[in-house]
Amino acid sequence: MKIIVDGFGGDNAPGEILLGCAQAMEELGVDILLAGDKDRLEAAGKELGIGDKLAKMEILPAGQVLSMEDEPTSVIKDKADSSMAVGLRALAEGRGDAFASAGNSGALVVGATTLVKRIHGVKRVTFAPILPKAGGFFMLTDGGANVDCRPEMLVQFGLMGSVYMEKVMGIRSPRVGLCNVGNEAHKGDDLRKQAHALFQECKGINFIGNVEGRELPYDGCDVAVTDGFTGNMMLKLYEGVALALMDQIKGVLTSGLKNKLAAAMVYNDMKKLKKHMDYNEYGGAPIMGAKKPVFKIHGSAKAATVKNALRLTRDYTRSGIIADIAEAVGKKQE
């Protein structure tokens, strides 16, 4: 399998991207096609001491870099020669099996929609990150691709999320919940009320009704559905609380001799907890609804996170989920 990677996407590009790609080639058995300035990539590889590994990667020349400050539409306009745009076009042309980028999220959504195109029948692509919960994980969709949504779009998000969690993450009959301010069906604004009614009519998913935000960390559902504005706020808050909590626990366990001795006794358990609560373990999220696999890597990703994201990209591609989503959406339309 060949994964096209945006060599200049994200806060730590190109160094951490190259290191993560090198790890992925060794550990995951994938081939890498890097999009970006060849001279800069080779210079970075030499500086990192991975020139021999970079030599095994194919480089797709791109003369521009799309920054986090650029408008999302730049990927198809004034930054059409950026590493993201070049990589997405290469995917659309069949030069690789999937595309992954840690770059501008908005631009990636625009590029996935306009360059790679949507699956027939899909109204909007959705950003679908995987987050930790008690004893496992859940999907949040939409995590930020669509600020304004219609009720039927939320139903499609739930439908696509359900397929992903079953086919890629191995959860049988995943529970789909609609994020709301209360569990009762009459709660929420018009968007939530209308979406709830449509979900109840949808026979292809295991819809469990409304779920409140506080239920999500406690196994409230497997797929949490909301609009992109609310979802992005939830995502950032969730990540921030997890990091703050782990910092607080570290402060307690290192505050004195007695606490340090106690910490030594539970060290392995704390390592497991930190690993479980770290969203970087999943590396990023798919842009679901695109005709071909497009994956968003965390913008601040270091090498290990890039590798984890490429693992999920590989699994997403192997699963055949694109065809499954197309079939599920087709049945829903019928």
N, C-alpha and C positions, 0 to 999 in steps of 0.2 A: 504494500500500500504506500502511495506517495501523498504526503501532506504538504500543501503549500503554506508557508509561514511568512507573515509580514515581519521582515527583519528589523524594521524601524518603528514598530508599534509599541507604545507603552512608555512608562517612566524610566525604565532601566535598559532600554534598547541602545545599541544592539548587543551589548555584552551578555546580559542575563538571558536574552533570547537565544543567542548562540550556544551558551552553556547548556540551556534546557534542551535545545534541539540535539546537541551532542549526546546528552544523557538518553534522550528518547530513541535515538538511532541504536544505541548500545543495548538498552533494556527493553524496548518495546518492539523492535524488529520492523521499524518503519523507515521509509526513505523520505528525505527532506528536500523540498524545492524552496529555496530562500528568495524572497522578493526584496530587492534593495540595491543600493549602490555597491557594485562589486569591489571597488578599491577600498571603500570604508569597511566593508564586511571582512575582507581579507586582512586589513590592518588590525581590526579588532580581534580577529581570530589569532593572529600572530602574537599580539600583546597578551592574550589570555593563555597562550601556550597550547591552543587546540587547532593549530594550522593543519595538522594531519587529518583531523576529524572533519574540519571544514572542507577539505579537499574532496571528501566523499559526498558532500552536498552539492546539488546543482544550484546555480545562482541565476535568477531571473532579473535582468537589469531594470532598474527603476531610478529615475533621476530626481524625484521629489520625495519629501517626507510630509505626511499629513499630521499636523499637531493636534493636541487636545483642544486648542483654542479655535481651530478652523470650523467653519460652518459645516454641518453634516452634508450639505449638497456639494461641498468642495470635491468630494470623491468622484463626482461625475462632471465637474466643471473645471475650475482653475487648478485642481490637484489631480487631474486625470492620469498623470504620470507618476503618482505617488506609489510607494511600495504596496499600500493597501489596495488601490485601484488596479494596479498591474496584477496583483495576486488574485483578486476576485475575477478579473477578466480571464486569467489563465484557468481558473476553476471552471468558468462558464464554457471555455473552449475545450475542456476535457484534458488539460495538461496535468491534472492531479485529481486525487479522489476526494479531497476535502481542503478547506482553507481555515487558518486560525490566525487571529490577530489580537494583540493587547492594546491596540490603538483606540482612537476616538469611537465611542460606542454608537453615537448618533450616525456618524459616517458609515460605520459598518452595517447598520440597519438599512440605510439608504442604498448602499452598495449591494447588499444581499437582495434587496427588493428590485432594484433597477438593472443591475448587471447580471446577477445569477437568476433572478426572477423568482416568483412565488409558485408553490404547488398549485395546480389548477383547483379553484374553488376556495382557496385560503384567502380570507379578506385582508389580514395583516400578519406579518411575521411577528414573533414574540420572543423576548429575551427571557430565558428560563433557567435561573441559577438554582443549584442544589445547596441546601442549607442543613446544618446539623440540628437534630432534635433528640429528645430523650430516647436512647436505644436505637437510633438510626438517623434517617435524613428525610427531607421533604423537598418538593419543588415549589418555587414561587414563580408564578407567571401571571401577569407580565411584570418583569423586573425593571422596566424603564423604556421599552421601545415605543410604546404608544401612550402618550399623555392623555389623550381623549379617546374614549372607547364607546362603542355601541353594545347593547346587550348580546347580540348575536356573535360579536367578536369575543366576548368573555366565554361564551359556550365553546367556541372553537379553541380558545386557549386551554380550556379544561380537557377538551377532547384530545388535543395534541399532547398535552402533559400526561394524560392517562396512558397513551400509547408509549411515550418515552419511558415512563416509570416501570411499565410492564416489560417492554422489549429490551431496554438498555440496563435498567437498574434491578430487574428481576423481582419486582413486587407484583404479586398476583392480585388481580382485581383492585387496583389502587383506588383509595378513597379520595374523591374530589370534593373540596369544600370551597364555598364562596366567602371570601373575606368580608366581614360586615361588623356593624356596631352591636349586634345582638344575634342570638341564635334563632329567634322567631322569624318566620317567613315574611311578616309584615314590616320588619325593621329595615332601616336604611333609606337611601335616596331612590329616585326613579330608576337609575341605572341598575342598582342592586335588586330592586323588586322585580323589574322586568327580566333581568338575567336569571333570577331564581325561578321564575315561572317557566322560562325556556329550558333551563336545566332539568326541571321535573319532567318535561316532555321528551328529553333526550334519552333514548333507550340504550345507547352504546357505552355509557359510562356509569360508574358506581358513585352517583351523586349523594352526598350525606347531608346537604343543606348548608346553612350559614355556619361559619366558624369565626370566633373572635380572636384578635391578635394574641391574647395571653394563652390561647389553647395551642398555638403552633409549636412552641418549644416542648409541649407535653403530648406529642403524638396526636394532635387534633385532626390531622388529615395527611395524606401523602402528596396531594397536589392542591396548593392554595392559589385560588384564582382571584385576580383583582385587575384594576386598570394600571397602566404604566406609571402614572404620577404617584398613586398611593403605594404601588409595589416598590418603586425605587426608594421612597421614604422608609418603607418597612425594611428593605434590604440594608440600607446604610445604618439605620438604627440598630438592627439585629447584629450587624458586624461590629459596630461601635460598642454595644453593651457587652458582647462576648469578650472583646479585647480589654475593656475596662475591668470586667469581672476577673479575668485571669491576672491582670496587673495587681488588683486588690488582694487576690489570694497569694500571689507571690510576695507582696509586701508583708502580709501576716506571717507567712512561713519563714521569712528571713529577718524578722524584727528583733530576735533575741536568741540566746543560746538554747533555751527550752524549746522555742518554736523551731529552731534549726534542727534540733535532735528529732522532734516530731516529724519534720519535713523529710528527714532522711529515711524514716520508717515508711512513709507513704510515697516515696519518690517515684517509683515505677507507676503507681496508680495515678499520680498527678501528671506524669508524662502521657499516659493514655488519655486522660481527660483533656489535656491541652491539645493533643492530636485530634481528638474527636470534635472539639469545639472550633478548630481552626478551619475556616472556610477555604483556605488555600489548599486543603487536602483534595478538593474537587477541581481546583485550577481555574474554573470559569464556567461558561454556560453556552449551550447551543442557541443559535438564532433559528428557532423552529418555524417551519412553514416555508423555508427556502427550498428551491428545487434540488439543490445539492448541499452537502454538509458544510455549514459555516459556523465557526466556534469563536466565541469571545473569551479571550484570556484576561484575567484580572489585570488592570492597568498598572498596578504596582508589583507585578509578578517578578519574583526571583527565579533562578534556574529550576529549583525543585517544583515550583508552582507551574512553570511552563511545561515541564515534563508531565505533571499530573494532568494538565489541560490537554496535552497531546494524547495521553492515554484515553481520556474520555472521548476525544475527537475520533480516535481509532475505533473505539467500541461503538460510538454513535454511527460511524460509517459502516462498520461490519454488520450491524444489527438489521440493516435493510429497513430502517424506520421510515425513510422517505416514502417508500411504497406503501407502508402500513398507514401512514398519516393520510396519504392520498386516497387510499381505500376507505378509511374511516370518515373522512370529510365527504367523499362521494356518497356514502351510505346515508350520512346525515342529511345531505341535500335532497336525496331521493325521499 
